[in-house]
């Protein structure tokens, strides 16, 4: 688990100096080749400048059968959406469009205990909602999942 995280951090550090400069594709390729050679991760990199794609690269193997990561490969993004959601909510708070003390019933009055749940509690996963899923998108009907042991 440490190696993929370290690889991602190093990759971001490589990209930081190229902001506003010409893109050194050889340096990026060298780094990605290292990741691929030592099976330290899979991924796709796209760099755009002025609305045009200037660099595209897929690297790594998408399964144990050593199948190359192709253009149609779909990544499992896991919990990354929590980070994106929190960032967007904080931006709305900075703009004065949301307050972290607002309760959930402002936006979703049909969720159980919505008047007692603040946006802060949602963001730090202390709302007490449990495991709920949305069944049938068009009806917005919430149902509690059975507890799995």
ZADO-1210 file (C-alpha; in nm, 4 decimals, padded with zeros to 6 digits):
<atoms>
<atom x="00.0000" y="00.0000" z="00.0000" code="UNK" pos="1"/>
<atom x="00.2891" y="00.2370" z="00.0713" code="UNK" pos="2"/>
<atom x="00.4480" y="00.2001" z="-00.2720" code="UNK" pos="3"/>
<atom x="00.1465" y="00.3241" z="-00.4739" code="UNK" pos="4"/>
<atom x="00.1022" y="00.6198" z="-00.2402" code="UNK" pos="5"/>
<atom x="00.4700" y="00.7107" z="-00.2592" code="UNK" pos="6"/>
<atom x="00.4586" y="00.6730" z="-00.6377" code="UNK" pos="7"/>
<atom x="00.1620" y="00.9097" z="-00.6612" code="UNK" pos="8"/>
<atom x="00.3326" y="01.1674" z="-00.4397" code="UNK" pos="9"/>
<atom x="00.6531" y="01.1489" z="-00.6416" code="UNK" pos="10"/>
<atom x="00.4599" y="01.1819" z="-00.9653" code="UNK" pos="11"/>
<atom x="00.2855" y="01.4951" z="-00.8370" code="UNK" pos="12"/>
<atom x="00.6208" y="01.6393" z="-00.7308" code="UNK" pos="13"/>
<atom x="00.7555" y="01.5812" z="-01.0808" code="UNK" pos="14"/>
<atom x="00.4581" y="01.7613" z="-01.2334" code="UNK" pos="15"/>
<atom x="00.4761" y="02.0653" z="-01.0021" code="UNK" pos="16"/>
<atom x="00.7812" y="02.2257" z="-01.1669" code="UNK" pos="17"/>
<atom x="00.6346" y="02.1903" z="-01.5173" code="UNK" pos="18"/>
<atom x="00.3452" y="02.4236" z="-01.4465" code="UNK" pos="19"/>
<atom x="00.3701" y="02.7041" z="-01.7016" code="UNK" pos="20"/>
<atom x="00.6746" y="02.5494" z="-01.8677" code="UNK" pos="21"/>
<atom x="00.7337" y="02.3217" z="-02.1601" code="UNK" pos="22"/>
<atom x="00.6478" y="01.9635" z="-02.0787" code="UNK" pos="23"/>
<atom x="00.9426" y="01.7295" z="-02.0447" code="UNK" pos="24"/>
<atom x="00.7833" y="01.4126" z="-02.1785" code="UNK" pos="25"/>
<atom x="01.1105" y="01.2205" z="-02.1525" code="UNK" pos="26"/>
<atom x="01.1213" y="01.2834" z="-01.7772" code="UNK" pos="27"/>
<atom x="00.7586" y="01.1816" z="-01.7333" code="UNK" pos="28"/>
<atom x="00.8096" y="00.8695" z="-01.9472" code="UNK" pos="29"/>
<atom x="01.1176" y="00.7762" z="-01.7451" code="UNK" pos="30"/>
<atom x="00.9224" y="00.8003" z="-01.4198" code="UNK" pos="31"/>
<atom x="00.6253" y="00.6035" z="-01.5556" code="UNK" pos="32"/>
<atom x="00.8577" y="00.3393" z="-01.7026" code="UNK" pos="33"/>
<atom x="01.0065" y="00.2928" z="-01.3551" code="UNK" pos="34"/>
<atom x="00.6610" y="00.2485" z="-01.2013" code="UNK" pos="35"/>
<atom x="00.5668" y="00.0006" z="-01.4725" code="UNK" pos="36"/>
<atom x="00.8941" y="-00.1934" z="-01.4572" code="UNK" pos="37"/>
<atom x="00.8611" y="-00.2564" z="-01.0842" code="UNK" pos="38"/>
<atom x="00.4818" y="-00.3109" z="-01.0896" code="UNK" pos="39"/>
<atom x="00.4217" y="-00.0168" z="-00.8563" code="UNK" pos="40"/>
<atom x="00.0908" y="00.0900" z="-01.0025" code="UNK" pos="41"/>
<atom x="-00.1344" y="00.1444" z="-01.2975" code="UNK" pos="42"/>
<atom x="-00.2733" y="00.4646" z="-01.4328" code="UNK" pos="43"/>
<atom x="-00.3362" y="00.7088" z="-01.7090" code="UNK" pos="44"/>
<atom x="-00.1808" y="01.0506" z="-01.7489" code="UNK" pos="45"/>
<atom x="-00.3238" y="01.3242" z="-01.9670" code="UNK" pos="46"/>
<atom x="-00.1685" y="01.6698" z="-01.9793" code="UNK" pos="47"/>
<atom x="-00.3557" y="01.9477" z="-02.1534" code="UNK" pos="48"/>
<atom x="-00.2353" y="02.2942" z="-02.2405" code="UNK" pos="49"/>
<atom x="-00.4526" y="02.5633" z="-02.3902" code="UNK" pos="50"/>
<atom x="-00.7402" y="02.3192" z="-02.4273" code="UNK" pos="51"/>
<atom x="-00.5330" y="02.0735" z="-02.6334" code="UNK" pos="52"/>
<atom x="-00.3954" y="01.7390" z="-02.5215" code="UNK" pos="53"/>
<atom x="-00.0162" y="01.7517" z="-02.5336" code="UNK" pos="54"/>
<atom x="00.0673" y="01.4251" z="-02.3568" code="UNK" pos="55"/>
<atom x="-00.1169" y="01.0975" z="-02.3047" code="UNK" pos="56"/>
<atom x="00.0171" y="00.7810" z="-02.1487" code="UNK" pos="57"/>
<atom x="-00.1290" y="00.4668" z="-01.9968" code="UNK" pos="58"/>
<atom x="00.0941" y="00.2482" z="-01.7855" code="UNK" pos="59"/>
<atom x="00.0855" y="-00.0678" z="-01.5791" code="UNK" pos="60"/>
<atom x="-00.1033" y="-00.3926" z="-01.6012" code="UNK" pos="61"/>
<atom x="-00.4696" y="-00.4070" z="-01.5165" code="UNK" pos="62"/>
<atom x="-00.4719" y="-00.7612" z="-01.3816" code="UNK" pos="63"/>
<atom x="-00.2558" y="-01.0494" z="-01.2677" code="UNK" pos="64"/>
<atom x="-00.2586" y="-01.1968" z="-01.6182" code="UNK" pos="65"/>
<atom x="-00.0333" y="-00.9058" z="-01.7158" code="UNK" pos="66"/>
<atom x="-00.2889" y="-00.7606" z="-01.9534" code="UNK" pos="67"/>
<atom x="-00.1795" y="-00.4112" z="-02.0553" code="UNK" pos="68"/>
<atom x="-00.3841" y="-00.1167" z="-01.9382" code="UNK" pos="69"/>
<atom x="-00.5816" y="-00.0157" z="-02.2491" code="UNK" pos="70"/>
<atom x="-00.7752" y="00.2913" z="-02.3521" code="UNK" pos="71"/>
<atom x="-01.1106" y="00.1447" z="-02.2439" code="UNK" pos="72"/>
<atom x="-00.9846" y="00.0367" z="-01.8989" code="UNK" pos="73"/>
<atom x="-01.2056" y="00.1540" z="-01.6102" code="UNK" pos="74"/>
<atom x="-01.0350" y="00.2302" z="-01.2807" code="UNK" pos="75"/>
<atom x="-01.1780" y="00.1560" z="-00.9395" code="UNK" pos="76"/>
<atom x="-01.1628" y="00.4945" z="-00.7759" code="UNK" pos="77"/>
<atom x="-01.2731" y="00.3813" z="-00.4336" code="UNK" pos="78"/>
<atom x="-01.3234" y="00.6557" z="-00.1784" code="UNK" pos="79"/>
<atom x="-01.1595" y="00.9358" z="-00.3759" code="UNK" pos="80"/>
<atom x="-01.5005" y="01.0940" z="-00.4330" code="UNK" pos="81"/>
<atom x="-01.5186" y="01.1727" z="-00.0597" code="UNK" pos="82"/>
<atom x="-01.2130" y="01.3944" z="-00.0955" code="UNK" pos="83"/>
<atom x="-01.3541" y="01.5679" z="-00.4030" code="UNK" pos="84"/>
<atom x="-01.6903" y="01.6232" z="-00.2337" code="UNK" pos="85"/>
<atom x="-01.5284" y="01.7706" z="00.0785" code="UNK" pos="86"/>
<atom x="-01.3160" y="02.0042" z="-00.1338" code="UNK" pos="87"/>
<atom x="-01.6164" y="02.1274" z="-00.3312" code="UNK" pos="88"/>
<atom x="-01.8220" y="02.1776" z="-00.0141" code="UNK" pos="89"/>
<atom x="-01.5389" y="02.3778" z="00.1458" code="UNK" pos="90"/>
<atom x="-01.5185" y="02.5969" z="-00.1658" code="UNK" pos="91"/>
<atom x="-01.8922" y="02.6654" z="-00.1401" code="UNK" pos="92"/>
<atom x="-01.8461" y="02.7527" z="00.2282" code="UNK" pos="93"/>
<atom x="-01.5687" y="02.9998" z="00.1358" code="UNK" pos="94"/>
<atom x="-01.8005" y="03.1584" z="-00.1215" code="UNK" pos="95"/>
<atom x="-02.0721" y="03.1922" z="00.1432" code="UNK" pos="96"/>
<atom x="-02.3117" y="02.9647" z="-00.0461" code="UNK" pos="97"/>
<atom x="-02.3140" y="02.6922" z="00.2222" code="UNK" pos="98"/>
<atom x="-02.2670" y="02.6737" z="00.5958" code="UNK" pos="99"/>
<atom x="-02.1216" y="02.3689" z="00.7657" code="UNK" pos="100"/>
<atom x="-02.3788" y="02.4081" z="01.0425" code="UNK" pos="101"/>
<atom x="-02.6704" y="02.3706" z="00.7990" code="UNK" pos="102"/>
<atom x="-02.8678" y="02.0545" z="00.8488" code="UNK" pos="103"/>
<atom x="-02.9333" y="01.7914" z="00.5894" code="UNK" pos="104"/>
<atom x="-03.3090" y="01.8526" z="00.5810" code="UNK" pos="105"/>
<atom x="-03.2398" y="02.1787" z="00.3956" code="UNK" pos="106"/>
<atom x="-03.1513" y="01.9704" z="00.0902" code="UNK" pos="107"/>
<atom x="-03.2837" y="01.6200" z="00.1603" code="UNK" pos="108"/>
<atom x="-03.5864" y="01.6366" z="00.3913" code="UNK" pos="109"/>
<atom x="-03.6822" y="01.2694" z="00.3414" code="UNK" pos="110"/>
<atom x="-03.3613" y="01.1216" z="00.4807" code="UNK" pos="111"/>
<atom x="-03.4079" y="00.9753" z="00.8301" code="UNK" pos="112"/>
<atom x="-03.3055" y="01.2239" z="01.1040" code="UNK" pos="113"/>
<atom x="-03.2118" y="01.4868" z="00.8425" code="UNK" pos="114"/>
<atom x="-03.2917" y="01.7821" z="01.0752" code="UNK" pos="115"/>
<atom x="-03.0375" y="01.6482" z="01.3276" code="UNK" pos="116"/>
<atom x="-02.7482" y="01.5993" z="01.0820" code="UNK" pos="117"/>
<atom x="-02.5144" y="01.8877" z="00.9950" code="UNK" pos="118"/>
<atom x="-02.2985" y="01.9122" z="00.6851" code="UNK" pos="119"/>
<atom x="-01.9952" y="01.8920" z="00.9141" code="UNK" pos="120"/>
<atom x="-02.1159" y="01.5564" z="01.0444" code="UNK" pos="121"/>
<atom x="-02.1611" y="01.4311" z="00.6894" code="UNK" pos="122"/>
<atom x="-01.8103" y="01.5362" z="00.5918" code="UNK" pos="123"/>
<atom x="-01.6429" y="01.3734" z="00.8909" code="UNK" pos="124"/>
<atom x="-01.8596" y="01.0590" z="00.8721" code="UNK" pos="125"/>
<atom x="-02.0198" y="01.1066" z="01.2126" code="UNK" pos="126"/>
<atom x="-02.3795" y="01.1600" z="01.0983" code="UNK" pos="127"/>
<atom x="-02.5058" y="00.8251" z="01.2245" code="UNK" pos="128"/>
<atom x="-02.6813" y="00.7571" z="00.8950" code="UNK" pos="129"/>
<atom x="-02.5621" y="00.4007" z="00.8722" code="UNK" pos="130"/>
<atom x="-02.5341" y="00.2232" z="00.5415" code="UNK" pos="131"/>
<atom x="-02.8055" y="00.3497" z="00.3115" code="UNK" pos="132"/>
<atom x="-02.8339" y="00.3256" z="-00.0619" code="UNK" pos="133"/>
<atom x="-03.0543" y="00.4921" z="-00.3160" code="UNK" pos="134"/>
<atom x="-03.2888" y="00.2497" z="-00.4860" code="UNK" pos="135"/>
<atom x="-03.4465" y="00.3496" z="-00.8155" code="UNK" pos="136"/>
<atom x="-03.2896" y="00.6917" z="-00.8915" code="UNK" pos="137"/>
<atom x="-03.6117" y="00.8373" z="-01.0265" code="UNK" pos="138"/>
<atom x="-03.7971" y="00.7912" z="-00.6983" code="UNK" pos="139"/>
<atom x="-03.5216" y="00.8947" z="-00.4558" code="UNK" pos="140"/>
<atom x="-03.6191" y="00.6225" z="-00.2134" code="UNK" pos="141"/>
<atom x="-03.3735" y="00.5479" z="00.0674" code="UNK" pos="142"/>
<atom x="-03.3465" y="00.2019" z="00.2135" code="UNK" pos="143"/>
<atom x="-03.1246" y="00.0688" z="00.4894" code="UNK" pos="144"/>
<atom x="-02.8953" y="-00.2142" z="00.3871" code="UNK" pos="145"/>
<atom x="-02.8914" y="-00.5271" z="00.6013" code="UNK" pos="146"/>
<atom x="-02.5920" y="-00.5494" z="00.8312" code="UNK" pos="147"/>
<atom x="-02.3386" y="-00.7889" z="00.6818" code="UNK" pos="148"/>
<atom x="-02.1150" y="-00.9841" z="00.9174" code="UNK" pos="149"/>
</atoms>
